[in-house]
Amino acid sequence: MDTARPFVLAFDTANEVIALGLGKLCPETATVEAVACAEVEARRASNTQLVPRIDGLCAEAGVAREEIGCVCVGRGPGSFTGVRIALACAKGIASALEVGLVGVSSLDGVAWGAWAAGVRGTGAVVADAMRKEVYPVRFALTDDGARRLTADRVVKAEAAATELVEGGPLDFVTGDGLRKYADLFAGAGPLLPEAQWTPTGAGLLRALQAAWRAGECDPLDAVRHDPGLLLPVYTRLSDAEENERVRLAQAVDTLAGKRGSKHVTMNDTAIANARANGEGVAYKPLDARHVAAVAALEAQVMGSDAWNEALVADELGRPDRLWWAAYAADPKMPLTADAPLVGYAGGWVVDGDVQILKVGVDPAWRRHGIARVLLARVADDARNLGARTCSLEVRAANTGAQALYEALGFTALGRRPRYYSDGEDAVIMTGPLPTMALPMVGNGGAAAGVPAAVPAAVRPLILAIESSCDETAAAVIDGTGVLRSDIVASQVDFHARFGGVVPEIASRKHIEAICGVCDEALDAAAASLAASGEGAAGATPAAPSVPFSAKEQDARPRLRWRDLDAVAVTYAPGLVGALVVGVAFAKGAAWGADIPFIVVNHLEGHLYANKIGLDDFAPPAVVSLVSGGNTMLVYMADWGDYRVLGATIDDAVGEAFDKVAKALGLGYPGGPVVSKFAAEGDPAAIPFPRAMLHSGDLRFSLSGLKTAVVTYINGERAAGRELNVPDTCASFTAAVVDVQVAKARAALEETGAPTFCLGGGVAANPALRAAYEQMCAEMGVRLVMPPLSACGDNAGMIAEVALDRYRAGKFASLDADALAHGDLEVPY
């Protein structure tokens, strides 16, 4: 044990109360001795109060952050946002302190709190789950401690109350669900005092101690408890996924062009997306339309143990079943053609374990990694239903499958004799839930081992985080303005099947990815600093082209959080649930590393993106901000001095591209694929409207244009005419470009600005860029455009803003919050 770091910091924000605890770790007895505890009513202000409260508790107890050797966090179930605030903050603190992060159940924190208050007997914790639901768990509290009797789950409050009452009298009922449903649960047993309805600091410390003594965790083992591995307990899928499962369980042919359907469904967008990107294989939840294909493949690969069509169909729509399928996504196939099924997998969630029922892959498609991805997809959904482990049976002679499962961390527990119909034994295997990391792009590199020497010439070093929508990104910038790393993890595959970003899924994926993205950014920055010697201005980040051996890794430089001079993060505007993850993590990391905290407006980041790769760019300028969430013209008089000249009154231009692409069945995101088809079409083929072209102001409107395009598409299909996709895309794009250019020209004339520049994901549109080049050439105005890689959401642009904030001493306090809307004209 590191005697200099004997303390554990524990906290929970799963409901309206912040629970805090500081404990002293005693490894000889696996004991956690409470040093200081506190509970504070937060009332939807957990993100603003949590870190200041942590700082205050440590100061009151006389415990320095450097003395904390472990972080313990309540991981739910509870309020989704509340759970993510605690977990993101805990990940940031543990990462910066380089200590382990241990998760305990928030409901266990309630039960152990009641135990510490002297409650004994058999009872239940019923936590509020919103939507007239609760999380009900039974516990037995004896002199020896609190013992959980049932697993986490979500149930309608009335059903849970009926179940508890019919199960016989309880000795106690507690949980914040009683705030709404006390009358329902009063018949099940005595209700504990309101002070015992939520987790307590002492309860969290007791829960940690119990897990330690049971061998479920070791708070002194930082390697075992990597902060990046801990995830929340949800107990259910997002609303979008739940609705999707209900819809897909219905045997309805929904593919575009079939049975008069006018649109590609949200789910079929996944296949269209894979075709457009040339990925070869698309993955989506199994639907009833493909049950016969699964049964046919079952018969081919499972022999006499194959399930028939009726058995497979019976699985769909069940709340505890999870089925995924893989499809061959040939980009040469027509948009209306069905994609052949090439693999499938199904699982059954029972008492915190997902039992893999089936995994099958077409023999012609084996060795493409399909089974591994299918298992990860099933496990991802199972995790959201409260599963913590995975189990399966595999034929004793199937050594190839056993090798795959062993590579995923599974171990053999034993055999089931003559399990299969032909008398062959089954090997029982169990292991962790398979995972699938988000794909990362950027100038990344691997670095580990000795600390990096950071020359004074490159100070300050700032790590910036961006999580405003569906990209988890991190970048490191130095004092010379060089981006030492810029990493982006994309969630596009998880949103593609819905045809747009699902906020709840985005938030969940940010909490999964944020540690890995930041670690990659730090490692890439260390490699860049080492490659550039003294960190001279203009050095480009270096990324290794070949894997390093373990010995080489140990010798490479490493950049730690403590080596940074500040942490920056996007705080607005964007999806609040997504922003909260980045803000909470960044505040936790800033507190753990004891360095300044900086907040940045996402839109200002897009303005600064024009500096990437162009050091001499400076205001004044007119900027066109065009993205999935924004369409506006901004006059930039100076850095930090902005005036919005005009904005959209309805849809953003990127949103219009996505919706048109969805109507055409082209995939998501719509911008790149619409541009691809537009390049092959006639922009004058269809006279789509130019909304507000002659409005006399600088406002935009995209809703009417979008509606006109969708109406045209539906009309062509209804008339039985073959739709000319390239002409439709080209004509739609031309209508967008004409208005954008006309308004930009008017803005330049009005302001007299010598420079015009772009920002946002739609700034990568080739037709728009070409039109702006022609306009600027005609007007004698300098055109500045960010690199294509910096048009979409990225952390490099946030880092550019943060560097100026740092130099100006404009730091934020640790009670800052995420905001859905932020005023660009009044930077934080």
Secondary structure, DSSP 8 states (H G I E B T S, - for coil): --TT--EEEEEE-SSSEEEEEEEEEETTTTEEEEEEEEEEE-SS-HHHHHHHHHHHHHHHHT--GGGEEEEEEE--SS-HHHHHHHHHHHHHHHHHHT-EEEEE-HHHHHHHHHHHTT--EEEEEEEE-STTEEEEEEEEEETTEEEE-S----EEHHHHHHHHHHT---SEEESTTHHHHHHHHGGGS-B--GGGSS--HHHHHHHHHHHHHTTS--TT-TTTT-GGG-----SS--HHHHHHHHHHTS----STTSTT--S--TTTHHHHHHHHTT-EEEEEE--GGGHHHHHHHHHHHHGGG---HHHHHHHTT-TTEEEEEEEEE-TTS-TTS---EEEEEEEEEETTEEEEEEEEE-GGGTTSSHHHHHHHHHHHHHHHTT--EEEEEEETT-HHHHHHHHHTT-EEEEEETT-STTS--EEEEEEE-------EEES-----SSB----GGG---EEEEE-SSSEEEEEEE-TTS-EEEEEEEE-HHHHHTTTS--HHHHHHHHHHHHHHHHHHHHHHHHHHHHHTTTT-TT------SS---HHHHHHS-B--GGG-SEEEEEEESS-HHHHHHHHHHHHHHHHHHT--EEEEEHHHHHHHGGGTT-TT--SSEEEEEESSS-EEEEEEEETTEEEEEEEBSS--HHHHHHHHHHHHT--SSHHHHHHHHHTTS-TTSS----TTTTSSSS-B--HHHHHHHHHHHHHHHHTT----HHHHHHHHHHHHHHHHHHHHHHHHHHH--SEEEEESGGGG-HHHHHHHHHHHHHHT-EEE---GGGTSS-SHHHHHHHHHHHHTT--B-TT----S---TTS--
